[in-house]
Amino acid sequence: MLIGELARRAGTTERLLRYYERVGLLTAQRRDNGYREYDAGAVERVRQIRELLSVGLPTREIRRIIDCAHPDGTLDACPGVLDTLRARLTELDARAAELTAARAALRQAITTTESRLGPV
């Protein structure tokens, strides 16, 4: 299929598909006229890339583990996969803790400010 068809089927843009190709996440054959042609598995590949991006993995990490992905969203325990996923989870846990602390500080600031207003 051509890039426009892949973009439509995968729910993305041609520009994004070109980017995925440029960073080594997606491959295409070139026709004699230079048009990109993708195989039937490209739709699922793009969905896998998008799913891995949605959990915050950078493209350089996705490039390392994408060949371990299955159509159902699971990953084989290829070398480095678990380390990559665990590292990302650790990062997300740290960010969640930072956000929780920021929320608590903001709530406290609101409570303190409201108590200084007096009766309204």
C-alpha positions as CSV (number, residue, x, y, z in Angstrom):
1,M,0.0,0.0,0.0
2,L,1.1,3.6,-0.6
3,I,1.8,6.0,2.2
4,G,-1.6,7.7,2.0
5,E,-3.4,4.5,2.4
6,L,-1.2,3.5,5.3
7,A,-1.8,6.8,7.0
8,R,-5.5,6.5,6.6
9,R,-5.6,2.9,7.9
10,A,-3.3,3.6,10.8
11,G,-5.1,6.8,11.7
12,T,-2.0,9.0,11.4
13,T,-0.3,11.4,8.9
14,E,2.0,10.8,6.1
15,R,4.5,13.2,7.7
16,L,4.6,11.0,10.8
17,L,5.1,7.9,8.8
18,R,8.0,9.5,7.0
19,Y,9.4,10.4,10.4
20,Y,9.1,6.8,11.6
21,E,10.9,5.7,8.5
22,R,13.7,8.3,9.0
23,V,14.3,7.2,12.6
24,G,14.3,3.5,11.7
25,L,11.0,2.4,13.1
26,L,9.3,1.6,9.8
27,T,10.5,0.5,6.4
28,A,9.2,0.8,3.0
29,Q,10.1,-0.4,-0.4
30,R,10.5,2.2,-3.2
31,R,8.8,1.9,-6.5
32,D,10.5,3.0,-9.7
33,N,8.8,6.3,-9.4
34,G,10.1,6.8,-5.9
35,Y,6.8,6.3,-4.1
36,R,6.9,4.4,-0.8
37,E,5.2,1.1,-0.7
38,Y,4.4,-0.7,2.6
39,D,3.5,-4.3,3.2
40,A,0.3,-5.3,5.0
41,G,2.0,-5.6,8.4
42,A,2.8,-1.9,8.4
43,V,-0.5,-0.9,9.8
44,E,0.0,-3.1,12.9
45,R,3.6,-1.9,13.1
46,V,2.5,1.7,13.3
47,R,-0.1,0.9,15.9
48,Q,2.6,-0.8,18.0
49,I,4.9,2.2,17.6
50,R,2.1,4.5,18.7
51,E,1.3,2.4,21.7
52,L,4.9,2.4,22.8
53,L,5.0,6.1,22.3
54,S,1.9,6.5,24.4
55,V,3.6,5.0,27.4
56,G,6.4,7.5,27.0
57,L,9.1,5.5,25.4
58,P,11.4,7.6,23.1
59,T,11.8,6.5,19.6
60,R,15.4,5.4,20.2
61,E,14.2,2.9,22.8
62,I,11.3,1.8,20.6
63,R,13.7,1.1,17.8
64,R,15.6,-1.3,20.2
65,I,12.5,-3.3,21.2
66,I,9.9,-3.0,18.4
67,D,10.9,-6.3,16.8
68,C,9.9,-8.0,20.1
69,A,6.3,-6.7,19.8
70,H,3.3,-8.9,18.9
71,P,0.1,-7.7,17.3
72,D,-1.8,-8.2,20.6
73,G,0.4,-5.5,22.2
74,T,2.5,-8.0,24.2
75,L,6.3,-8.0,24.1
76,D,8.7,-10.9,24.1
77,A,11.4,-10.8,26.7
78,C,14.1,-10.0,24.2
79,P,17.4,-8.7,25.6
80,G,16.9,-5.2,27.0
81,V,13.1,-5.2,26.8
82,L,12.4,-5.6,30.5
83,D,15.2,-3.2,31.5
84,T,13.8,-0.6,29.1
85,L,10.2,-1.0,30.5
86,R,11.3,-1.0,34.1
87,A,13.4,2.1,33.6
88,R,10.4,3.9,32.0
89,L,8.2,2.7,34.9
90,T,10.7,4.1,37.4
91,E,10.6,7.4,35.6
92,L,6.8,7.5,35.6
93,D,6.7,6.6,39.3
94,A,9.1,9.5,40.0
95,R,7.0,11.9,38.0
96,A,3.8,10.7,39.7
97,A,5.4,11.4,43.1
98,E,6.5,14.9,42.0
99,L,2.9,15.6,40.8
100,T,1.4,14.3,44.0
101,A,3.7,16.6,46.0
102,A,2.9,19.5,43.8
103,R,-0.9,18.9,44.2
104,A,-0.5,18.8,48.0
105,A,1.5,22.0,48.0
106,L,-1.1,23.7,45.7
107,R,-4.0,22.5,47.9
108,Q,-2.2,23.8,51.0
109,A,-1.6,27.2,49.3
110,I,-5.3,27.4,48.4
111,T,-6.4,26.5,51.9
112,T,-4.0,29.0,53.5
113,T,-5.2,31.7,51.1
114,E,-8.8,31.0,51.7
115,S,-8.4,31.1,55.5
116,R,-7.0,34.6,55.1
117,L,-10.0,35.8,53.3
118,G,-12.2,35.6,56.3
119,P,-16.0,35.3,56.0
120,V,-17.3,36.1,52.5
